[in-house]
Amino acid sequence: MLGLVLVAGILFTGCSGQDGQGSPQSQMNAWVNGTGFGPALGTLENDVKRSTEILTSGGTINEAHTVCAVLLLDVQRANGNLPTPDELSTQLLSDAYASLGKAAHDCYSAVGNPTKMASYSSNKNQGLSLLSQAQAKISSVLGASFSTTTTIDNGSTAQ
């Protein structure tokens, strides 16, 4: 009976996933794959690029409202995938999503408003910097990089 309990315990600790079992690498791998993190990150990068293009190329208020709303929805969706199995990655992503959420709100009112445009740019840059740091941390935990290519094309391509 004791042998069966030991075997079951060994098998159980070899499992990976978000339930806290397995190595940090296997837990992070399960989280990245389970949440679609790579494509979600690519989508956010595309959303930011598209919203910046609309705001800086003289897009209409309706165009800005559309791309900014999409950015906000994608930020909220990504935030819903937290926490990660790694505390620092979770904090970096949480802070990035908060900054990008602020950018999305500023974006909505940035057409013709230099103050909102400056705030959008600042929050966007902060969010993208934090996303880059989170991506590096997650890659470090994984021991490999991951693709951020998306299958959604909203006017630009992230790699």
C-alpha positions in Angstrom: 0.0 0.0 0.0 2.8 2.4 0.9 4.5 1.7 -2.5 1.2 2.5 -4.3 1.0 5.8 -2.4 4.6 6.7 -3.3 4.1 5.8 -7.0 0.9 7.9 -7.1 2.7 10.8 -5.4 5.6 10.6 -7.9 3.2 10.5 -10.8 1.1 13.4 -9.4 4.1 15.7 -8.9 5.2 15.0 -12.5 2.1 16.6 -13.8 2.2 20.2 -15.1 -0.2 23.0 -15.3 -1.6 26.0 -13.5 -2.6 23.9 -10.5 0.9 24.4 -9.1 2.2 21.0 -10.0 5.3 20.4 -12.1 8.4 22.5 -12.7 8.1 26.3 -13.2 9.0 25.7 -16.9 6.2 23.1 -17.4 3.7 25.3 -15.5 4.5 28.3 -17.6 4.4 26.2 -20.8 0.9 25.0 -19.8 -0.2 28.6 -19.1 1.2 30.1 -22.3 -0.4 27.3 -24.4 -3.7 27.2 -22.4 -4.3 31.0 -22.6 -3.0 31.5 -26.2 -0.6 34.1 -24.7 1.6 34.4 -27.8 -1.2 35.2 -30.2 -2.9 37.4 -27.6 0.3 39.4 -27.2 0.6 39.8 -30.9 -3.0 41.0 -31.1 -2.3 43.6 -28.4 0.7 44.8 -30.3 -1.3 45.0 -33.5 -4.1 46.9 -31.7 -1.6 49.4 -30.4 0.0 49.9 -33.8 -3.4 50.3 -35.5 -4.7 52.8 -32.9 -1.5 54.8 -33.2 -1.8 54.8 -37.0 -5.4 56.1 -36.9 -4.5 58.8 -34.3 -1.4 60.0 -36.1 -2.7 59.9 -39.7 -5.7 62.1 -39.2 -8.2 59.3 -38.8 -11.8 60.1 -38.0 -13.4 60.1 -34.6 -15.4 57.0 -35.5 -12.2 55.2 -36.7 -10.5 56.1 -33.4 -13.4 55.0 -31.4 -13.5 51.6 -33.1 -9.8 50.8 -32.8 -9.6 52.1 -29.3 -12.6 50.0 -28.2 -11.0 47.0 -29.8 -7.7 47.7 -27.9 -9.6 48.0 -24.6 -11.5 44.8 -25.2 -8.3 42.9 -26.0 -6.6 44.3 -23.0 -9.4 43.2 -20.8 -9.4 39.7 -22.4 -5.7 39.4 -21.8 -6.0 40.6 -18.2 -8.6 37.9 -17.6 -5.9 35.2 -18.3 -3.9 36.3 -15.2 -2.3 35.1 -13.0 0.6 33.4 -14.6 2.5 30.7 -12.7 5.3 33.2 -12.1 4.7 36.1 -9.7 7.0 38.6 -11.5 5.5 37.8 -14.9 2.0 38.3 -13.4 3.0 41.7 -12.0 4.6 42.9 -15.2 1.6 41.8 -17.3 -0.9 43.3 -14.8 1.0 46.6 -14.9 1.3 46.5 -18.7 -2.5 45.8 -19.1 -3.3 48.7 -16.7 -1.1 51.1 -18.8 -2.6 49.8 -22.0 -6.1 50.1 -20.6 -5.4 53.8 -19.7 -4.0 54.3 -23.2 -7.2 52.8 -24.7 -9.3 55.2 -22.7 -7.1 58.2 -23.7 -7.1 57.0 -27.3 -10.9 57.3 -27.3 -10.7 61.1 -26.8 -7.3 61.8 -28.4 -8.5 62.9 -31.8 -8.0 66.7 -31.8 -7.0 66.7 -28.1 -3.2 67.1 -27.6 -3.4 66.5 -23.9 -5.2 63.1 -24.4 -2.8 62.3 -27.3 0.2 62.9 -25.0 -1.3 60.7 -22.3 -2.2 58.0 -24.8 1.4 58.0 -26.0 2.9 57.9 -22.5 0.6 55.1 -21.3 1.1 53.2 -24.6 4.9 53.4 -24.3 4.8 52.3 -20.7 2.5 49.4 -21.5 4.6 48.2 -24.4 7.8 48.4 -22.3 6.2 46.3 -19.6 4.9 43.8 -22.1 8.4 43.5 -23.5 9.8 42.9 -20.0 7.1 40.3 -19.3 7.7 38.6 -22.6 11.5 38.3 -21.7 10.7 37.0 -18.2 8.2 34.4 -19.6 10.8 33.3 -22.2 13.4 33.0 -19.5 11.1 30.7 -17.4 10.2 28.7 -20.5 13.9 28.5 -21.6 12.8 29.5 -25.1 11.0 32.2 -27.0 7.5 31.9 -28.3 5.7 33.2 -31.3 3.5 36.3 -31.1 2.2 35.9 -34.6 -1.5 36.3 -34.9 -4.0 35.0 -37.4 -6.0 38.2 -37.0 -5.0 41.0 -39.4 -6.3 44.4 -38.3 -4.1 46.3 -40.6 -0.6 45.3 -39.5 1.5 42.3 -38.6 3.3 41.4 -35.3 6.1 38.9 -35.2 
